[in-house]
């Protein structure tokens, strides 16, 4: 038996080893076990997929035919695991529920449909493999199910991104700083998964015969998955809080900011009278001007509501309906104004702009630059130069 391993196979094997190490680290962490275990399960699925890609590419099918087809159902669980991980990682109170098992019904159907192939003898499996390589058709059931694998993957990618966008709105209506909520990491992961599925679909559509085993094309998908595993490991080393979930960030209250027109309707239904809303708004603006609570980088909606002796729901009503802002935009608007005021003072000329930003309550340079430019139309440095000129 001749075994041939090229550089793509080596990359897949290294990716599998990286995934194995990541899975072990994730399972060992005690914080947010639901999210970490889901990501570990996704890593295990990637590991098996990468190893079996080498199994086919290296010509091991004839030597170990009983392993043929084991990796086929795996892509059906990539999407559900990535989606459930995003949900659990963005909501620390989330626990795996019985209804979540419904996400894995399709893979069970695929396994059952593939039982006749799994139960074949070794020589029959080799013959089937040779027939597929030559452009022959698989079983009718597998031929019918295969296109839905791509539909499933793309659908879950869209659902994951949509969920995270919705969650971002909830977060911005509860937290003044979002760096410790890991949304950027989760959006990156969802985007990377979607890109791999688009690559797989593009490759499949480009094949003249969709049933032919295209080793080169399959290697491209495996290489993309290996790169994703490398990237997850790299980001875990650079930002360990991604997997440890350090900090006191908890699930935000389910108070999604709405368009102003919709918010006004909700505002009328809430039972908060115009007089109560006006008093709460006045108290809020007075507190912001006198005590500067926005300078606390970890300020949250419930904490500010407690200082105003009201509920987070009522405060959110006033912010959304009366001021037309999310909590995030409202607080960071005050922080930008604080920085602008100090930039105009002669006493602050020798102070670094980032120092002023941190004093105002920003938790990172990137967020400060982004919010400052959004609200002023200028970067902090160009704004300061304009003041000096």
C-alpha positions as YAML, in Angstrom:
chain: A
units: angstrom
residues:
- id: 1
  name: UNK
  ca: [0.00, 0.00, 0.00]
- id: 2
  name: UNK
  ca: [1.35, 3.40, -1.03]
- id: 3
  name: UNK
  ca: [0.45, 6.38, 1.18]
- id: 4
  name: UNK
  ca: [0.92, 9.82, -0.34]
- id: 5
  name: UNK
  ca: [0.70, 12.94, 1.82]
- id: 6
  name: UNK
  ca: [1.04, 16.41, 0.29]
- id: 7
  name: UNK
  ca: [1.28, 19.81, 1.95]
- id: 8
  name: UNK
  ca: [-2.51, 20.20, 2.20]
- id: 9
  name: UNK
  ca: [-2.72, 16.88, 4.05]
- id: 10
  name: UNK
  ca: [0.02, 18.01, 6.41]
- id: 11
  name: UNK
  ca: [-1.83, 21.29, 7.02]
- id: 12
  name: UNK
  ca: [-5.01, 19.32, 7.76]
- id: 13
  name: UNK
  ca: [-3.20, 17.06, 10.24]
- id: 14
  name: UNK
  ca: [-1.61, 20.02, 12.03]
- id: 15
  name: UNK
  ca: [-5.04, 21.67, 12.13]
- id: 16
  name: UNK
  ca: [-6.49, 18.51, 13.65]
- id: 17
  name: UNK
  ca: [-3.77, 18.52, 16.32]
- id: 18
  name: UNK
  ca: [-4.44, 22.19, 17.04]
- id: 19
  name: UNK
  ca: [-8.16, 21.42, 17.33]
- id: 20
  name: UNK
  ca: [-7.44, 18.56, 19.74]
- id: 21
  name: UNK
  ca: [-5.43, 20.88, 22.00]
- id: 22
  name: UNK
  ca: [-8.13, 23.56, 21.84]
- id: 23
  name: UNK
  ca: [-10.86, 21.07, 22.69]
- id: 24
  name: UNK
  ca: [-8.90, 19.95, 25.76]
- id: 25
  name: UNK
  ca: [-8.39, 23.53, 26.94]
- id: 26
  name: UNK
  ca: [-12.05, 24.40, 26.43]
- id: 27
  name: UNK
  ca: [-13.34, 21.36, 28.32]
- id: 28
  name: UNK
  ca: [-10.94, 22.11, 31.21]
- id: 29
  name: UNK
  ca: [-12.29, 25.65, 31.71]
- id: 30
  name: UNK
  ca: [-14.87, 25.90, 34.45]
- id: 31
  name: UNK
  ca: [-16.39, 29.23, 33.41]
- id: 32
  name: UNK
  ca: [-19.36, 29.23, 31.02]
- id: 33
  name: UNK
  ca: [-19.14, 25.51, 30.50]
- id: 34
  name: UNK
  ca: [-22.09, 25.39, 28.11]
- id: 35
  name: UNK
  ca: [-20.39, 27.66, 25.56]
- id: 36
  name: UNK
  ca: [-16.94, 26.15, 25.96]
- id: 37
  name: UNK
  ca: [-18.21, 22.60, 25.59]
- id: 38
  name: UNK
  ca: [-20.18, 23.49, 22.47]
- id: 39
  name: UNK
  ca: [-17.07, 25.03, 20.95]
- id: 40
  name: UNK
  ca: [-15.08, 21.95, 22.03]
- id: 41
  name: UNK
  ca: [-17.65, 19.76, 20.28]
- id: 42
  name: UNK
  ca: [-17.26, 21.88, 17.14]
- id: 43
  name: UNK
  ca: [-13.48, 21.42, 17.37]
- id: 44
  name: UNK
  ca: [-13.93, 17.63, 17.64]
- id: 45
  name: UNK
  ca: [-16.16, 17.66, 14.55]
- id: 46
  name: UNK
  ca: [-13.47, 19.64, 12.70]
- id: 47
  name: UNK
  ca: [-10.79, 17.19, 13.89]
- id: 48
  name: UNK
  ca: [-12.65, 14.17, 12.53]
- id: 49
  name: UNK
  ca: [-13.40, 15.95, 9.25]
- id: 50
  name: UNK
  ca: [-9.76, 16.94, 8.75]
- id: 51
  name: UNK
  ca: [-8.44, 13.46, 9.59]
- id: 52
  name: UNK
  ca: [-10.89, 11.81, 7.21]
- id: 53
  name: UNK
  ca: [-9.93, 14.25, 4.47]
- id: 54
  name: UNK
  ca: [-6.37, 12.93, 4.81]
- id: 55
  name: UNK
  ca: [-7.79, 9.37, 4.90]
- id: 56
  name: UNK
  ca: [-9.28, 9.86, 1.44]
- id: 57
  name: UNK
  ca: [-6.45, 11.96, 0.02]
- id: 58
  name: UNK
  ca: [-3.67, 9.64, 1.18]
- id: 59
  name: UNK
  ca: [-5.27, 6.59, -0.43]
- id: 60
  name: UNK
  ca: [-6.14, 4.79, 2.80]
- id: 61
  name: UNK
  ca: [-9.62, 3.80, 1.61]
- id: 62
  name: UNK
  ca: [-8.49, 0.46, 0.22]
- id: 63
  name: UNK
  ca: [-6.48, -0.41, 3.31]
- id: 64
  name: UNK
  ca: [-9.24, 0.57, 5.76]
- id: 65
  name: UNK
  ca: [-12.51, 0.49, 3.79]
- id: 66
  name: UNK
  ca: [-14.64, 0.09, 6.93]
- id: 67
  name: UNK
  ca: [-13.89, 3.78, 7.74]
- id: 68
  name: UNK
  ca: [-15.40, 4.94, 4.46]
- id: 69
  name: UNK
  ca: [-18.24, 7.46, 4.84]
- id: 70
  name: UNK
  ca: [-17.86, 8.15, 8.57]
- id: 71
  name: UNK
  ca: [-17.16, 11.85, 8.02]
- id: 72
  name: UNK
  ca: [-20.08, 12.41, 5.64]
- id: 73
  name: UNK
  ca: [-22.68, 13.48, 8.28]
- id: 74
  name: UNK
  ca: [-20.28, 15.89, 10.04]
- id: 75
  name: UNK
  ca: [-21.01, 19.03, 7.96]
- id: 76
  name: UNK
  ca: [-24.64, 18.73, 9.07]
- id: 77
  name: UNK
  ca: [-23.61, 19.50, 12.67]
- id: 78
  name: UNK
  ca: [-21.16, 22.33, 11.92]
- id: 79
  name: UNK
  ca: [-23.96, 24.88, 11.57]
- id: 80
  name: UNK
  ca: [-26.00, 23.89, 14.65]
- id: 81
  name: UNK
  ca: [-22.91, 23.75, 16.89]
- id: 82
  name: UNK
  ca: [-21.68, 27.16, 15.71]
- id: 83
  name: UNK
  ca: [-25.14, 28.68, 16.21]
- id: 84
  name: UNK
  ca: [-25.66, 27.19, 19.67]
- id: 85
  name: UNK
  ca: [-22.15, 28.25, 20.67]
- id: 86
  name: UNK
  ca: [-22.85, 31.85, 19.64]
- id: 87
  name: UNK
  ca: [-26.08, 31.79, 21.67]
- id: 88
  name: UNK
  ca: [-24.42, 30.31, 24.77]
- id: 89
  name: UNK
  ca: [-21.32, 32.54, 24.54]
- id: 90
  name: UNK
  ca: [-23.39, 35.71, 24.26]
- id: 91
  name: UNK
  ca: [-25.69, 34.72, 27.12]
- id: 92
  name: UNK
  ca: [-23.86, 33.25, 30.12]
- id: 93
  name: UNK
  ca: [-27.13, 32.17, 31.73]
- id: 94
  name: UNK
  ca: [-28.01, 30.02, 28.71]
- id: 95
  name: UNK
  ca: [-28.12, 26.28, 29.31]
- id: 96
  name: UNK
  ca: [-28.60, 23.45, 26.85]
- id: 97
  name: UNK
  ca: [-32.31, 22.67, 26.65]
- id: 98
  name: UNK
  ca: [-34.14, 19.59, 25.30]
- id: 99
  name: UNK
  ca: [-35.52, 21.61, 22.39]
- id: 100
  name: UNK
  ca: [-31.96, 22.39, 21.29]
- id: 101
  name: UNK
  ca: [-31.64, 18.73, 20.34]
- id: 102
  name: UNK
  ca: [-34.01, 19.44, 17.44]
- id: 103
  name: UNK
  ca: [-31.12, 21.16, 15.68]
- id: 104
  name: UNK
  ca: [-29.47, 17.76, 15.30]
- id: 105
  name: UNK
  ca: [-32.45, 15.90, 13.85]
- id: 106
  name: UNK
  ca: [-31.17, 16.35, 10.26]
- id: 107
  name: UNK
  ca: [-27.84, 14.69, 11.05]
- id: 108
  name: UNK
  ca: [-29.70, 11.75, 12.60]
- id: 109
  name: UNK
  ca: [-31.75, 11.46, 9.41]
- id: 110
  name: UNK
  ca: [-28.55, 11.50, 7.34]
- id: 111
  name: UNK
  ca: [-26.95, 8.78, 9.49]
- id: 112
  name: UNK
  ca: [-30.05, 6.60, 9.18]
- id: 113
  name: UNK
  ca: [-30.14, 7.18, 5.41]
- id: 114
  name: UNK
  ca: [-26.49, 6.19, 5.18]
- id: 115
  name: UNK
  ca: [-26.85, 2.94, 7.14]
- id: 116
  name: UNK
  ca: [-27.01, 0.77, 4.00]
- id: 117
  name: UNK
  ca: [-23.62, 2.17, 2.98]
- id: 118
  name: UNK
  ca: [-22.12, 1.86, 6.46]
- id: 119
  name: UNK
  ca: [-23.20, -1.81, 6.59]
- id: 120
  name: UNK
  ca: [-21.55, -2.70, 3.27]
- id: 121
  name: UNK
  ca: [-18.64, -5.09, 3.19]
- id: 122
  name: UNK
  ca: [-15.13, -3.72, 2.70]
- id: 123
  name: UNK
  ca: [-14.90, -4.70, -0.99]
- id: 124
  name: UNK
  ca: [-18.31, -3.17, -1.69]
- id: 125
  name: UNK
  ca: [-17.22, 0.10, -0.08]
- id: 126
  name: UNK
  ca: [-14.06, 0.17, -2.19]
- id: 127
  name: UNK
  ca: [-16.15, -0.48, -5.30]
- id: 128
  name: UNK
  ca: [-18.51, 2.37, -4.34]
- id: 129
  name: UNK
  ca: [-15.57, 4.68, -3.75]
- id: 130
  name: UNK
  ca: [-14.10, 3.84, -7.16]
- id: 131
  name: UNK
  ca: [-17.49, 4.38, -8.78]
- id: 132
  name: UNK
  ca: [-17.85, 7.81, -7.16]
- id: 133
  name: UNK
  ca: [-14.37, 8.81, -8.29]
- id: 134
  name: UNK
  ca: [-15.28, 7.81, -11.83]
- id: 135
  name: UNK
  ca: [-18.39, 9.99, -11.74]
- id: 136
  name: UNK
  ca: [-20.97, 7.41, -10.77]
- id: 137
  name: UNK
  ca: [-24.03, 8.22, -8.68]
- id: 138
  name: UNK
  ca: [-24.38, 7.46, -4.97]
- id: 139
  name: UNK
  ca: [-27.56, 5.99, -3.52]
- id: 140
  name: UNK
  ca: [-30.78, 7.82, -4.38]
- id: 141
  name: UNK
  ca: [-31.35, 8.92, -0.78]
- id: 142
  name: UNK
  ca: [-27.82, 10.34, -0.39]
- id: 143
  name: UNK
  ca: [-28.09, 12.09, -3.76]
- id: 144
  name: UNK
  ca: [-31.34, 13.67, -2.58]
- id: 145
  name: UNK
  ca: [-29.98, 14.74, 0.84]
- id: 146
  name: UNK
  ca: [-26.61, 16.13, -0.26]
- id: 147
  name: UNK
  ca: [-27.85, 19.52, -1.57]
- id: 148
  name: UNK
  ca: [-29.62, 20.15, 1.72]
- id: 149
  name: UNK
  ca: [-26.26, 19.98, 3.51]
- id: 150
  name: UNK
  ca: [-25.28, 23.26, 1.86]
- id: 151
  name: UNK
  ca: [-28.70, 24.76, 2.50]
- id: 152
  name: UNK
  ca: [-28.34, 23.82, 6.16]
- id: 153
  name: UNK
  ca: [-24.85, 25.28, 6.46]
- id: 154
  name: UNK
  ca: [-25.73, 28.58, 4.80]
- id: 155
  name: UNK
  ca: [-29.02, 28.86, 6.72]
- id: 156
  name: UNK
  ca: [-27.30, 28.39, 10.06]
- id: 157
  name: UNK
  ca: [-24.64, 30.94, 9.10]
- id: 158
  name: UNK
  ca: [-27.33, 33.50, 8.31]
- id: 159
  name: UNK
  ca: [-29.21, 32.63, 11.51]
- id: 160
  name: UNK
  ca: [-26.04, 33.02, 13.60]
- id: 161
  name: UNK
  ca: [-25.21, 36.43, 12.15]
- id: 162
  name: UNK
  ca: [-28.85, 37.56, 12.54]
- id: 163
  name: UNK
  ca: [-28.91, 36.43, 16.17]
- id: 164
  name: UNK
  ca: [-25.66, 38.24, 16.96]
- id: 165
  name: UNK
  ca: [-26.89, 41.45, 15.32]
- id: 166
  name: UNK
  ca: [-30.03, 41.29, 17.44]
- id: 167
  name: UNK
  ca: [-27.97, 40.52, 20.52]
- id: 168
  name: UNK
  ca: [-25.72, 43.50, 19.79]
- id: 169
  name: UNK
  ca: [-28.78, 45.75, 19.96]
- id: 170
  name: UNK
  ca: [-29.74, 44.24, 23.31]
- id: 171
  name: UNK
  ca: [-26.20, 44.70, 24.60]
- id: 172
  name: UNK
  ca: [-26.05, 48.32, 23.47]
- id: 173
  name: UNK
  ca: [-29.23, 48.98, 25.42]
- id: 174
  name: UNK
  ca: [-27.71, 47.57, 28.60]
- id: 175
  name: UNK
  ca: [-23.94, 48.22, 28.57]
- id: 176
  name: UNK
  ca: [-21.87, 51.33, 28.01]
- id: 177
  name: UNK
  ca: [-18.81, 49.29, 26.98]
- id: 178
  name: UNK
  ca: [-19.10, 46.12, 24.93]
- id: 179
  name: UNK
  ca: [-15.45, 45.02, 24.75]
- id: 180
  name: UNK
  ca: [-15.96, 42.33, 27.37]
- id: 181
  name: UNK
  ca: [-19.06, 40.85, 25.75]
- id: 182
  name: UNK
  ca: [-17.02, 39.16, 22.98]
- id: 183
  name: UNK
  ca: [-19.38, 40.23, 20.20]
- id: 184
  name: UNK
  ca: [-16.57, 41.03, 17.78]
- id: 185
  name: UNK
  ca: [-15.08, 37.57, 18.26]
- id: 186
  name: UNK
  ca: [-18.45, 35.90, 17.74]
- id: 187
  name: UNK
  ca: [-19.21, 37.93, 14.62]
- id: 188
  name: UNK
  ca: [-15.78, 37.00, 13.26]
- id: 189
  name: UNK
  ca: [-16.44, 33.31, 13.88]
- id: 190
  name: UNK
  ca: [-19.87, 33.48, 12.24]
- id: 191
  name: UNK
  ca: [-18.45, 35.33, 9.24]
- id: 192
  name: UNK
  ca: [-15.60, 32.84, 8.84]
- id: 193
  name: UNK
  ca: [-18.03, 29.90, 8.96]
- id: 194
  name: UNK
  ca: [-20.24, 31.57, 6.36]
- id: 195
  name: UNK
  ca: [-17.22, 32.13, 4.10]
- id: 196
  name: UNK
  ca: [-16.30, 28.43, 4.26]
- id: 197
  name: UNK
  ca: [-19.84, 27.40, 3.37]
- id: 198
  name: UNK
  ca: [-19.85, 29.83, 0.45]
- id: 199
  name: UNK
  ca: [-16.55, 28.32, -0.70]
- id: 200
  name: UNK
  ca: [-18.02, 24.81, -0.49]
- id: 201
  name: UNK
  ca: [-21.14, 25.84, -2.40]
- id: 202
  name: UNK
  ca: [-19.10, 27.60, -5.07]
- id: 203
  name: UNK
  ca: [-16.93, 24.53, -5.55]
- id: 204
  name: UNK
  ca: [-19.94, 22.23, -5.76]
- id: 205
  name: UNK
  ca: [-21.71, 24.46, -8.29]
- id: 206
  name: UNK
  ca: [-18.53, 24.59, -10.37]
- id: 207
  name: UNK
  ca: [-18.37, 20.81, -10.66]
- id: 208
  name: UNK
  ca: [-19.88, 19.46, -13.85]
- id: 209
  name: UNK
  ca: [-20.82, 16.27, -12.06]
- id: 210
  name: UNK
  ca: [-21.94, 17.01, -8.47]
- id: 211
  name: UNK
  ca: [-21.58, 13.35, -7.49]
- id: 212
  name: UNK
  ca: [-17.92, 13.02, -8.47]
- id: 213
  name: UNK
  ca: [-15.42, 12.98, -5.62]
- id: 214
  name: UNK
  ca: [-13.17, 15.96, -6.34]
- id: 215
  name: UNK
  ca: [-10.18, 15.47, -4.07]
- id: 216
  name: UNK
  ca: [-8.57, 18.79, -4.98]
- id: 217
  name: UNK
  ca: [-11.76, 20.70, -4.28]
- id: 218
  name: UNK
  ca: [-12.42, 18.84, -1.03]
- id: 219
  name: UNK
  ca: [-8.87, 19.61, 0.02]
- id: 220
  name: UNK
  ca: [-9.59, 23.33, -0.41]
- id: 221
  name: UNK
  ca: [-12.52, 23.11, 2.01]
- id: 222
  name: UNK
  ca: [-10.44, 21.09, 4.47]
- id: 223
  name: UNK
  ca: [-7.63, 23.64, 4.21]
- id: 224
  name: UNK
  ca: [-10.10, 26.45, 4.91]
- id: 225
  name: UNK
  ca: [-11.34, 24.59, 8.01]
- id: 226
  name: UNK
  ca: [-7.75, 24.02, 9.15]
- id: 227
  name: UNK
  ca: [-7.04, 27.75, 8.78]
- id: 228
  name: UNK
  ca: [-10.17, 28.49, 10.83]
- id: 229
  name: UNK
  ca: [-8.92, 26.17, 13.59]
- id: 230
  name: UNK
  ca: [-5.48, 27.85, 13.50]
- id: 231
  name: UNK
  ca: [-7.16, 31.25, 13.74]
- id: 232
  name: UNK
  ca: [-9.32, 30.23, 16.70]
- id: 233
  name: UNK
  ca: [-6.21, 28.99, 18.50]
- id: 234
  name: UNK
  ca: [-4.32, 32.18, 17.70]
- id: 235
  name: UNK
  ca: [-7.15, 34.39, 18.91]
- id: 236
  name: UNK
  ca: [-7.45, 32.29, 22.06]
- id: 237
  name: UNK
  ca: [-3.78, 32.93, 22.81]
- id: 238
  name: UNK
  ca: [-4.01, 36.65, 22.05]
- id: 239
  name: UNK
  ca: [-7.35, 37.14, 23.83]
- id: 240
  name: UNK
  ca: [-7.75, 34.41, 26.46]
- id: 241
  name: UNK
  ca: [-10.86, 36.11, 27.82]
- id: 242
  name: UNK
  ca: [-12.65, 34.79, 24.72]
- id: 243
  name: UNK
  ca: [-12.63, 31.32, 26.25]
- id: 244
  name: UNK
  ca: [-12.45, 32.24, 29.92]
- id: 245
  name: UNK
  ca: [-15.30, 34.76, 29.91]
- id: 246
  name: UNK
  ca: [-13.57, 36.92, 32.51]
- id: 247
  name: UNK
  ca: [-15.37, 39.92, 33.93]
- id: 248
  name: UNK
  ca: [-18.81, 40.48, 35.32]
- id: 249
  name: UNK
  ca: [-20.69, 40.75, 32.05]
- id: 250
  name: UNK
  ca: [-23.96, 38.88, 32.32]
- id: 251
  name: UNK
  ca: [-26.91, 38.41, 30.03]
- id: 252
  name: UNK
  ca: [-28.43, 41.80, 29.21]
- id: 253
  name: UNK
  ca: [-32.08, 42.45, 29.88]
- id: 254
  name: UNK
  ca: [-34.27, 41.68, 26.91]
- id: 255
  name: UNK
  ca: [-34.96, 45.28, 26.01]
- id: 256
  name: UNK
  ca: [-34.03, 45.56, 22.38]
- id: 257
  name: UNK
  ca: [-33.84, 49.13, 21.13]
- id: 258
  name: UNK
  ca: [-36.42, 49.84, 18.49]
- id: 259
  name: UNK
  ca: [-36.91, 52.45, 15.78]
- id: 260
  name: UNK
  ca: [-38.15, 55.69, 17.30]
- id: 261
  name: UNK
  ca: [-41.63, 55.31, 15.81]
- id: 262
  name: UNK
  ca: [-41.97, 51.80, 17.22]
- id: 263
  name: UNK
  ca: [-40.43, 52.88, 20.51]
- id: 264
  name: UNK
  ca: [-43.02, 55.61, 20.92]
- id: 265
  name: UNK
  ca: [-45.80, 53.07, 20.54]
- id: 266
  name: UNK
  ca: [-44.16, 50.79, 23.09]
- id: 267
  name: UNK
  ca: [-43.66, 53.81, 25.33]
- id: 268
  name: UNK
  ca: [-47.39, 54.51, 25.36]
- id: 269
  name: UNK
  ca: [-48.19, 50.90, 26.23]
- id: 270
  name: UNK
  ca: [-45.75, 50.72, 29.12]
- id: 271
  name: UNK
  ca: [-47.89, 52.55, 31.63]
- id: 272
  name: UNK
  ca: [-45.25, 55.24, 32.13]
- id: 273
  name: UNK
  ca: [-47.18, 58.52, 32.04]
- id: 274
  name: UNK
  ca: [-45.90, 61.65, 30.31]
- id: 275
  name: UNK
  ca: [-45.37, 63.32, 33.69]
- id: 276
  name: UNK
  ca: [-43.39, 60.35, 35.07]
- id: 277
  name: UNK
  ca: [-41.33, 60.17, 31.89]
- id: 278
  name: UNK
  ca: [-40.55, 63.90, 32.03]
- id: 279
  name: UNK
  ca: [-39.47, 63.64, 35.68]
- id: 280
  name: UNK
  ca: [-37.29, 60.62, 34.98]
- id: 281
  name: UNK
  ca: [-35.71, 62.34, 31.99]
- id: 282
  name: UNK
  ca: [-34.98, 65.46, 34.05]
- id: 283
  name: UNK
  ca: [-33.51, 63.38, 36.87]
- id: 284
  name: UNK
  ca: [-31.38, 61.46, 34.39]
- id: 285
  name: UNK
  ca: [-29.95, 64.57, 32.73]
- id: 286
  name: UNK
  ca: [-29.35, 66.19, 36.12]
- id: 287
  name: UNK
  ca: [-27.47, 63.12, 37.38]
- id: 288
  name: UNK
  ca: [-25.35, 62.95, 34.24]
- id: 289
  name: UNK
  ca: [-24.38, 66.62, 34.60]
- id: 290
  name: UNK
  ca: [-23.70, 66.64, 38.33]
- id: 291
  name: UNK
  ca: [-22.22, 63.22, 39.14]
- id: 292
  name: UNK
  ca: [-20.78, 62.14, 35.76]
- id: 293
  name: UNK
  ca: [-21.65, 58.44, 36.13]
- id: 294
  name: UNK
  ca: [-20.54, 57.89, 32.53]
- id: 295
  name: UNK
  ca: [-16.92, 58.03, 33.72]
- id: 296
  name: UNK
  ca: [-17.38, 54.53, 35.14]
- id: 297
  name: UNK
  ca: [-16.19, 52.31, 32.24]
- id: 298
  name: UNK
  ca: [-18.32, 49.40, 33.47]
- id: 299
  name: UNK
  ca: [-21.55, 51.37, 33.88]
- id: 300
  name: UNK
  ca: [-24.64, 49.34, 32.99]
- id: 301
  name: UNK
  ca: [-28.30, 50.18, 32.54]
- id: 302
  name: UNK
  ca: [-29.40, 48.47, 35.79]
- id: 303
  name: UNK
  ca: [-26.73, 50.35, 37.76]
- id: 304
  name: UNK
  ca: [-27.80, 53.71, 36.38]
- id: 305
  name: UNK
  ca: [-31.45, 52.87, 36.98]
- id: 306
  name: UNK
  ca: [-30.65, 52.04, 40.60]
- id: 307
  name: UNK
  ca: [-29.01, 55.43, 41.07]
- id: 308
  name: UNK
  ca: [-32.17, 57.05, 39.71]
- id: 309
  name: UNK
  ca: [-34.41, 54.90, 41.95]
- id: 310
  name: UNK
  ca: [-36.24, 53.47, 38.96]
- id: 311
  name: UNK
  ca: [-36.32, 50.23, 36.99]
- id: 312
  name: UNK
  ca: [-34.11, 49.37, 34.00]
- id: 313
  name: UNK
  ca: [-37.27, 48.93, 31.93]
- id: 314
  name: UNK
  ca: [-38.55, 52.44, 32.65]
- id: 315
  name: UNK
  ca: [-35.15, 53.99, 32.07]
- id: 316
  name: UNK
  ca: [-34.84, 52.11, 28.79]
- id: 317
  name: UNK
  ca: [-38.28, 53.43, 27.80]
- id: 318
  name: UNK
  ca: [-37.15, 57.02, 28.30]
- id: 319
  name: UNK
  ca: [-33.87, 56.48, 26.47]
- id: 320
  name: UNK
  ca: [-35.51, 54.78, 23.49]
- id: 321
  name: UNK
  ca: [-38.73, 56.73, 23.18]
- id: 322
  name: UNK
  ca: [-37.95, 60.19, 24.53]
- id: 323
  name: UNK
  ca: [-34.27, 60.54, 23.68]
- id: 324
  name: UNK
  ca: [-34.22, 58.16, 20.69]
- id: 325
  name: UNK
  ca: [-30.97, 56.52, 21.79]
- id: 326
  name: UNK
  ca: [-29.70, 53.22, 23.06]
- id: 327
  name: UNK
  ca: [-28.01, 53.18, 26.44]
- id: 328
  name: UNK
  ca: [-24.66, 52.62, 24.70]
- id: 329
  name: UNK
  ca: [-25.05, 55.66, 22.44]
- id: 330
  name: UNK
  ca: [-26.40, 57.83, 25.25]
- id: 331
  name: UNK
  ca: [-23.51, 57.15, 27.64]
- id: 332
  name: UNK
  ca: [-20.79, 57.30, 25.01]
- id: 333
  name: UNK
  ca: [-22.18, 60.58, 23.73]
- id: 334
  name: UNK
  ca: [-21.47, 62.07, 27.16]
- id: 335
  name: UNK
  ca: [-17.99, 60.54, 27.12]
- id: 336
  name: UNK
  ca: [-17.21, 62.13, 23.75]
- id: 337
  name: UNK
  ca: [-18.51, 65.49, 24.97]
- id: 338
  name: UNK
  ca: [-16.30, 65.16, 28.05]
- id: 339
  name: UNK
  ca: [-13.23, 64.55, 25.86]
- id: 340
  name: UNK
  ca: [-14.13, 67.45, 23.54]
- id: 341
  name: UNK
  ca: [-14.53, 69.80, 26.48]
- id: 342
  name: UNK
  ca: [-11.16, 68.84, 27.94]
- id: 343
  name: UNK
  ca: [-9.44, 69.08, 24.57]
- id: 344
  name: UNK
  ca: [-10.53, 72.69, 24.41]
- id: 345
  name: UNK
  ca: [-9.01, 73.47, 27.83]
- id: 346
  name: UNK
  ca: [-5.48, 74.78, 27.98]
- id: 347
  name: UNK
  ca: [-4.79, 72.64, 31.05]
- id: 348
  name: UNK
  ca: [-5.14, 69.51, 28.92]
- id: 349
  name: UNK
  ca: [-2.76, 70.46, 26.13]
- id: 350
  name: UNK
  ca: [0.02, 68.20, 27.37]
- id: 351
  name: UNK
  ca: [-2.25, 65.24, 28.07]
- id: 352
  name: UNK
  ca: [-2.51, 62.34, 25.67]
- id: 353
  name: UNK
  ca: [-5.89, 62.03, 23.95]
- id: 354
  name: UNK
  ca: [-6.17, 58.40, 25.04]
- id: 355
  name: UNK
  ca: [-5.66, 59.48, 28.65]
- id: 356
  name: UNK
  ca: [-8.59, 61.87, 28.30]
- id: 357
  name: UNK
  ca: [-10.67, 59.09, 26.75]
- id: 358
  name: UNK
  ca: [-9.97, 56.70, 29.61]
- id: 359
  name: UNK
  ca: [-10.77, 59.43, 32.14]
- id: 360
  name: UNK
  ca: [-14.08, 59.94, 30.37]
- id: 361
  name: UNK
  ca: [-14.99, 56.27, 30.75]
- id: 362
  name: UNK
  ca: [-13.91, 54.62, 27.50]
- id: 363
  name: UNK
  ca: [-12.45, 51.16, 27.99]
- id: 364
  name: UNK
  ca: [-10.41, 50.87, 24.79]
- id: 365
  name: UNK
  ca: [-8.72, 53.02, 22.18]
- id: 366
  name: UNK
  ca: [-10.53, 51.33, 19.29]
- id: 367
  name: UNK
  ca: [-14.00, 52.00, 20.74]
- id: 368
  name: UNK
  ca: [-13.06, 55.58, 21.56]
- id: 369
  name: UNK
  ca: [-11.81, 56.28, 18.04]
- id: 370
  name: UNK
  ca: [-14.86, 54.67, 16.48]
- id: 371
  name: UNK
  ca: [-17.42, 56.49, 18.62]
- id: 372
  name: UNK
  ca: [-15.57, 59.83, 18.47]
- id: 373
  name: UNK
  ca: [-15.44, 59.80, 14.66]
- id: 374
  name: UNK
  ca: [-19.07, 58.69, 14.44]
- id: 375
  name: UNK
  ca: [-20.27, 61.61, 16.57]
- id: 376
  name: UNK
  ca: [-17.88, 64.36, 15.40]
- id: 377
  name: UNK
  ca: [-16.95, 63.32, 11.87]
- id: 378
  name: UNK
  ca: [-13.26, 63.61, 12.79]
- id: 379
  name: UNK
  ca: [-10.61, 61.40, 14.35]
- id: 380
  name: UNK
  ca: [-9.47, 62.56, 17.82]
- id: 381
  name: UNK
  ca: [-6.08, 63.67, 16.45]
- id: 382
  name: UNK
  ca: [-7.51, 65.73, 13.58]
- id: 383
  name: UNK
  ca: [-10.06, 67.23, 15.94]
- id: 384
  name: UNK
  ca: [-7.32, 68.33, 18.32]
- id: 385
  name: UNK
  ca: [-5.26, 69.81, 15.45]
- id: 386
  name: UNK
  ca: [-8.31, 71.74, 14.28]
- id: 387
  name: UNK
  ca: [-8.72, 73.21, 17.77]
- id: 388
  name: UNK
  ca: [-5.03, 74.19, 17.88]
- id: 389
  name: UNK
  ca: [-5.21, 75.79, 14.44]
...
